[in-house]
Amino acid sequence: MNDVTQAYLQGWRDKALAFERRLNDVVLGLAPAVRLLTISIFARGHVLLEGDVGVGKTTLLRAAARGIGGAYQRVEGTIDLMPHDMIYHTHVDRDGRPRVDPGPLLAHGANLSVFFFNEINRARPQVHSLLLRVMAERSVTAFNAEHHFPHLQVFADRNRVEKEETFELPGAARDRFLMEIEIDPADDESVHRQLMFEERFHDTDSLINRIEEGQLDYRELGSVARMIQSSVQAGAAVQEYASHLRRATHRPAQAGIRLDGVDMDELILAGAGPRGMSMLVRAAKVAAWLDGRLHLTPEDLRAVFHQVIGHRVFFTPIYELQRSELAPEFSAAILRGVPAP
């Protein structure tokens, strides 16, 4: 690597860490989630946040979107939302004439950088199908034309408390998210007292406006991401470790993975596929870069393993009903059971 490339990456690492610090000022007690979100942004992957009501999911995503800059659109997941509502909307203008205007996906064209889907599990499967195309290809066909969104990153959140009038995301849609990140505030009394009594945390809009708009230039993130991926190298031992992790998701019993009360031979319907494992390496390289290294270590893979792979492992029907409890336990068991070099 030449000195120019190294300086360029160092400059962007400084920006990334400054961005991360600002997010941690906006949402207290969520440092692990903020680091994972930062990794996702520089890995150019879509993100799904999960958590209880009122823990900061929407605030974190709105703050991140402001820091990225570019055109921003937000859609509320509702049971009556239909795919065409994302493409166009019809209305009667001031002259009493019907009009068809671009919807949230098309309104800003190629400048759309963040599409925020709030409470995605309230939307119908038809909407999920359209979103799947947009996430996978960063394009959509509408009005007899192909519309491309080269800088697009989809942020979504899911309320795991309320289950009425909700639609669980199908596996194919979940696979399009680079990470599913659990939002679980730190059990720190000083943090919760600040959130309760400091007035700045009571006005979400003012709090988010503390983030410098466009702190990360959305138009450059793609080239930065490519440079990170080509610059961070993985040695033979780390590559072998990643292969062992992959095999353990397919044949856990053969890898010596055990879970209490679970028949390991009957647990797995499908393990992590090639795309999932490539996404794991992609995220791990960004984690290494943020830590100031240009070589991959087992710890980098371990740091993002559950968030990248957990939703890409499919259990047999009897165990799929217990996914919320089994998935993190399964990931942790793999990391304990597969020896790192």
C-alpha positions as CSV (number, residue, x, y, z in Angstrom):
1,M,0.0,0.0,0.0
2,N,1.4,3.4,-0.9
3,D,1.6,6.4,1.5
4,V,-1.3,8.2,-0.3
5,T,-3.7,5.3,0.2
6,Q,-2.6,4.9,3.8
7,A,-3.1,8.6,4.6
8,Y,-6.5,8.6,2.9
9,L,-7.7,5.6,4.9
10,Q,-6.3,7.2,8.1
11,G,-8.2,10.4,7.4
12,W,-11.4,8.5,6.9
13,R,-10.8,6.5,10.0
14,D,-10.5,9.7,12.0
15,K,-13.9,10.8,10.5
16,A,-15.5,7.5,11.3
17,L,-14.4,7.6,15.0
18,A,-15.5,11.2,15.3
19,F,-18.9,10.2,13.9
20,E,-19.1,7.3,16.3
21,R,-18.3,9.7,19.2
22,R,-21.1,12.1,18.2
23,L,-23.6,9.2,18.0
24,N,-22.6,8.1,21.5
25,D,-23.4,11.7,22.7
26,V,-26.9,11.4,21.3
27,V,-27.8,7.9,22.5
28,L,-26.3,7.0,25.9
29,G,-25.5,3.5,26.9
30,L,-25.5,2.0,23.4
31,A,-21.8,2.0,22.6
32,P,-21.7,-1.6,21.3
33,A,-24.7,-0.9,19.0
34,V,-23.2,2.3,17.8
35,R,-19.9,0.6,16.9
36,L,-21.8,-2.1,14.9
37,L,-23.9,0.6,13.1
38,T,-20.6,2.4,12.2
39,I,-19.2,-0.8,10.8
40,S,-22.3,-1.4,8.8
41,I,-22.1,2.1,7.2
42,F,-18.5,1.6,6.1
43,A,-19.3,-1.9,4.9
44,R,-22.2,-0.5,2.9
45,G,-24.7,-2.9,4.3
46,H,-28.3,-2.4,5.3
47,V,-29.2,-2.5,9.0
48,L,-32.1,-3.7,11.1
49,L,-32.4,-2.6,14.7
50,E,-34.4,-4.6,17.2
51,G,-35.4,-3.8,20.7
52,D,-38.1,-2.8,23.2
53,V,-40.2,0.3,22.9
54,G,-38.5,3.6,23.7
55,V,-34.8,2.4,23.9
56,G,-33.5,4.7,21.2
57,K,-33.7,2.8,17.9
58,T,-35.3,5.5,15.9
59,T,-33.2,8.3,17.5
60,L,-30.0,6.4,16.6
61,L,-31.0,5.8,13.0
62,R,-32.1,9.4,12.5
63,A,-28.9,10.7,13.9
64,A,-26.8,8.4,11.7
65,A,-28.8,9.4,8.7
66,R,-28.1,13.1,9.4
67,G,-24.4,12.4,9.8
68,I,-24.3,10.6,6.5
69,G,-26.0,13.4,4.6
70,G,-27.6,13.2,1.2
71,A,-31.3,12.8,0.5
72,Y,-33.3,11.1,3.2
73,Q,-36.7,9.4,3.2
74,R,-38.7,7.8,5.9
75,V,-41.7,5.5,5.6
76,E,-43.9,4.3,8.5
77,G,-44.7,0.7,8.5
78,T,-48.5,0.4,8.6
79,I,-50.9,-2.5,7.8
80,D,-52.5,-0.5,4.9
81,L,-49.1,0.5,3.3
82,M,-48.9,-0.9,-0.3
83,P,-46.0,-1.2,-2.6
84,H,-47.2,1.5,-4.9
85,D,-47.2,3.9,-2.0
86,M,-43.4,3.7,-2.0
87,I,-43.2,4.4,-5.8
88,Y,-45.8,7.1,-6.4
89,H,-48.7,8.9,-4.8
90,T,-51.8,10.4,-6.4
91,H,-53.5,13.6,-5.4
92,V,-55.7,16.4,-6.6
93,D,-53.8,19.6,-7.3
94,R,-55.0,23.2,-6.7
95,D,-56.7,23.3,-10.0
96,G,-58.7,20.2,-9.2
97,R,-56.7,18.0,-11.6
98,P,-55.5,14.5,-10.6
99,R,-51.8,14.2,-10.4
100,V,-49.3,11.4,-10.0
101,D,-46.0,12.4,-8.2
102,P,-42.9,10.3,-7.3
103,G,-43.2,8.5,-4.0
104,P,-40.5,8.3,-1.3
105,L,-38.2,5.9,-3.3
106,L,-38.2,8.1,-6.4
107,A,-38.5,11.6,-5.1
108,H,-34.7,12.2,-4.9
109,G,-33.4,9.9,-7.6
110,A,-29.8,8.9,-7.5
111,N,-29.2,11.2,-4.5
112,L,-31.2,9.1,-2.1
113,S,-28.7,8.0,0.5
114,V,-30.8,6.8,3.5
115,F,-34.2,5.1,3.3
116,F,-35.5,4.7,6.8
117,F,-38.3,2.1,7.3
118,N,-39.8,2.6,10.7
119,E,-41.5,-0.5,12.3
120,I,-40.9,-2.6,9.2
121,N,-42.8,-5.6,10.7
122,R,-46.1,-3.6,10.5
123,A,-45.9,-3.6,6.7
124,R,-47.4,-6.3,4.5
125,P,-45.3,-9.0,2.8
126,Q,-46.0,-7.3,-0.6
127,V,-44.1,-4.3,0.7
128,H,-41.3,-6.5,1.9
129,S,-41.0,-8.0,-1.5
130,L,-40.5,-4.6,-3.1
131,L,-38.0,-3.6,-0.4
132,L,-36.1,-6.8,-1.1
133,R,-35.5,-5.8,-4.7
134,V,-34.4,-2.3,-3.7
135,M,-32.0,-3.6,-1.0
136,A,-30.5,-6.3,-3.2
137,E,-30.1,-4.4,-6.4
138,R,-30.3,-0.7,-5.3
139,S,-32.7,-0.2,-8.2
140,V,-36.4,-0.4,-9.0
141,T,-38.5,-0.4,-12.2
142,A,-41.2,2.3,-12.4
143,F,-42.9,4.4,-15.1
144,N,-41.2,2.2,-17.8
145,A,-37.8,3.1,-16.6
146,E,-35.0,1.7,-14.3
147,H,-34.2,3.9,-11.4
148,H,-30.8,3.4,-9.7
149,F,-29.8,4.4,-6.1
150,P,-26.0,4.0,-6.0
151,H,-25.5,5.5,-2.6
152,L,-28.6,3.9,-0.9
153,Q,-28.5,2.4,2.5
154,V,-31.7,1.0,4.1
155,F,-32.2,1.5,7.8
156,A,-35.1,-0.2,9.5
157,D,-36.3,-0.9,13.0
158,R,-38.6,-3.5,14.4
159,N,-40.6,-3.3,17.6
160,R,-40.3,-6.7,19.2
161,V,-42.9,-6.0,22.0
162,E,-46.1,-5.6,20.0
163,K,-47.1,-8.5,17.8
164,E,-50.7,-7.6,16.8
165,E,-51.1,-6.6,13.2
166,T,-47.5,-7.4,12.4
167,F,-45.9,-9.5,9.7
168,E,-42.6,-11.3,10.4
169,L,-39.9,-10.7,7.8
170,P,-39.3,-13.7,5.5
171,G,-35.9,-15.2,5.5
172,A,-35.0,-13.8,2.1
173,A,-35.7,-10.3,3.3
174,R,-33.8,-10.7,6.5
175,D,-30.8,-12.0,4.6
176,R,-30.6,-8.7,2.7
177,F,-29.7,-6.9,6.0
178,L,-26.0,-7.0,6.6
179,M,-26.7,-6.9,10.4
180,E,-29.5,-7.3,12.8
181,I,-28.5,-5.2,15.9
182,E,-30.0,-5.6,19.3
183,I,-30.7,-2.3,21.0
184,D,-30.3,-3.0,24.7
185,P,-29.2,0.0,26.9
186,A,-26.4,-0.6,29.4
187,D,-27.6,-1.5,32.9
188,D,-25.9,1.6,34.3
189,E,-27.9,3.7,36.8
190,S,-25.9,6.9,35.9
191,V,-26.9,6.6,32.3
192,H,-30.5,6.1,33.1
193,R,-30.5,9.1,35.4
194,Q,-29.1,11.3,32.7
195,L,-31.8,10.1,30.3
196,M,-34.5,10.8,32.8
197,F,-33.3,14.2,34.2
198,E,-31.1,16.0,31.6
199,E,-33.4,18.1,29.5
200,R,-31.3,17.7,26.3
201,F,-32.5,14.1,26.1
202,H,-36.2,15.2,26.3
203,D,-36.1,17.0,22.9
204,T,-35.2,14.4,20.3
205,D,-35.2,16.8,17.3
206,S,-32.8,19.2,19.0
207,L,-30.6,16.3,20.1
208,I,-30.3,14.9,16.6
209,N,-29.5,18.4,15.3
210,R,-26.3,18.3,17.3
211,I,-25.0,15.9,14.7
212,E,-23.2,17.7,11.9
213,E,-25.1,17.2,8.7
214,G,-23.1,15.4,6.1
215,Q,-20.3,14.7,8.5
216,L,-19.6,11.6,6.3
217,D,-20.0,12.5,2.6
218,Y,-22.4,9.9,1.3
219,R,-21.0,10.2,-2.2
220,E,-17.5,9.0,-1.0
221,L,-18.6,6.1,1.2
222,G,-18.7,3.6,-1.6
223,S,-15.1,4.3,-2.7
224,V,-13.9,4.3,0.9
225,A,-15.6,1.0,1.5
226,R,-13.9,-0.6,-1.5
227,M,-10.5,0.7,-0.4
228,I,-11.0,-0.8,3.1
229,Q,-11.9,-4.2,1.6
230,S,-8.9,-4.2,-0.7
231,S,-6.5,-3.0,2.0
232,V,-7.3,-5.2,5.0
233,Q,-5.8,-8.6,4.4
234,A,-6.7,-12.0,5.9
235,G,-3.9,-14.5,6.5
236,A,-4.2,-18.3,6.0
237,A,-5.0,-19.0,9.7
238,V,-7.8,-16.5,9.8
239,Q,-9.3,-17.9,6.5
240,E,-9.2,-21.4,8.0
241,Y,-10.9,-20.2,11.1
242,A,-13.7,-18.6,9.1
243,S,-14.2,-21.9,7.3
244,H,-14.5,-23.7,10.6
245,L,-17.1,-21.2,11.7
246,R,-19.1,-21.7,8.5
247,R,-19.0,-25.5,8.8
248,A,-20.2,-25.2,12.4
249,T,-23.4,-23.4,11.3
250,H,-24.2,-26.3,9.0
251,R,-23.1,-29.3,11.1
252,P,-23.0,-28.2,14.7
253,A,-23.0,-31.7,16.2
254,Q,-19.9,-32.7,14.2
255,A,-18.2,-29.5,15.4
256,G,-18.9,-30.4,19.0
257,I,-21.4,-27.6,19.5
258,R,-24.0,-28.4,22.2
259,L,-27.1,-26.5,23.6
260,D,-29.0,-27.7,26.6
261,G,-32.3,-29.3,25.7
262,V,-31.6,-29.2,21.9
263,D,-31.2,-32.1,19.6
264,M,-28.3,-30.7,17.6
265,D,-28.9,-33.2,14.7
266,E,-32.4,-31.8,14.3
267,L,-31.6,-28.1,14.8
268,I,-30.4,-26.8,11.5
269,L,-32.4,-26.4,8.3
270,A,-29.8,-24.3,6.5
271,G,-26.5,-22.8,7.7
272,A,-24.7,-19.7,6.6
273,G,-24.4,-19.5,2.8
274,P,-21.6,-18.0,0.8
275,R,-23.2,-14.5,0.8
276,G,-23.5,-14.5,4.5
277,M,-19.9,-15.6,5.1
278,S,-18.7,-13.0,2.6
279,M,-20.7,-10.4,4.5
280,L,-19.1,-11.6,7.7
281,V,-15.6,-11.0,6.3
282,R,-16.6,-7.7,4.9
283,A,-17.9,-6.4,8.3
284,A,-14.9,-7.9,10.1
285,K,-12.5,-6.0,7.8
286,V,-14.2,-2.7,8.7
287,A,-13.9,-3.7,12.4
288,A,-10.2,-4.2,12.0
289,W,-9.8,-0.9,10.1
290,L,-11.6,1.0,12.9
291,D,-9.3,-0.6,15.4
292,G,-6.3,0.8,13.4
293,R,-5.2,-2.5,11.7
294,L,-4.9,-3.6,8.1
295,H,-4.8,-7.3,8.9
296,L,-7.8,-9.4,10.0
297,T,-7.8,-11.3,13.3
298,P,-10.2,-13.9,14.7
299,E,-11.4,-11.3,17.2
300,D,-12.6,-9.2,14.3
301,L,-14.8,-12.1,13.0
302,R,-16.0,-12.8,16.5
303,A,-17.0,-9.2,17.1
304,V,-19.6,-9.2,14.3
305,F,-20.4,-12.9,14.1
306,H,-23.8,-13.0,15.7
307,Q,-25.1,-9.8,14.2
308,V,-24.1,-10.9,10.7
309,I,-24.7,-14.6,10.8
310,G,-27.4,-15.1,13.5
311,H,-30.3,-14.2,11.2
312,R,-28.8,-16.1,8.2
313,V,-29.0,-19.5,10.0
314,F,-32.4,-21.2,9.6
315,F,-33.7,-23.7,12.2
316,T,-36.1,-26.5,11.6
317,P,-39.8,-25.5,12.3
318,I,-39.9,-26.8,15.9
319,Y,-36.9,-24.8,16.8
320,E,-37.6,-21.8,14.6
321,L,-40.4,-20.8,17.1
322,Q,-37.7,-20.3,19.7
323,R,-35.4,-18.3,17.4
324,S,-35.2,-15.2,19.7
325,E,-33.7,-17.3,22.5
326,L,-31.9,-19.9,20.4
327,A,-30.1,-17.8,17.9
328,P,-27.8,-15.8,20.3
329,E,-27.2,-19.0,22.3
330,F,-26.2,-20.9,19.1
331,S,-23.9,-18.1,18.0
332,A,-22.2,-18.0,21.4
333,A,-21.8,-21.8,21.5
334,I,-20.1,-21.7,18.1
335,L,-17.7,-19.0,19.2
336,R,-16.9,-21.0,22.3
337,G,-16.6,-24.4,20.5
338,V,-14.6,-23.4,17.5
339,P,-11.0,-22.8,18.5
340,A,-9.4,-19.6,17.3
341,P,-5.8,-19.7,16.0
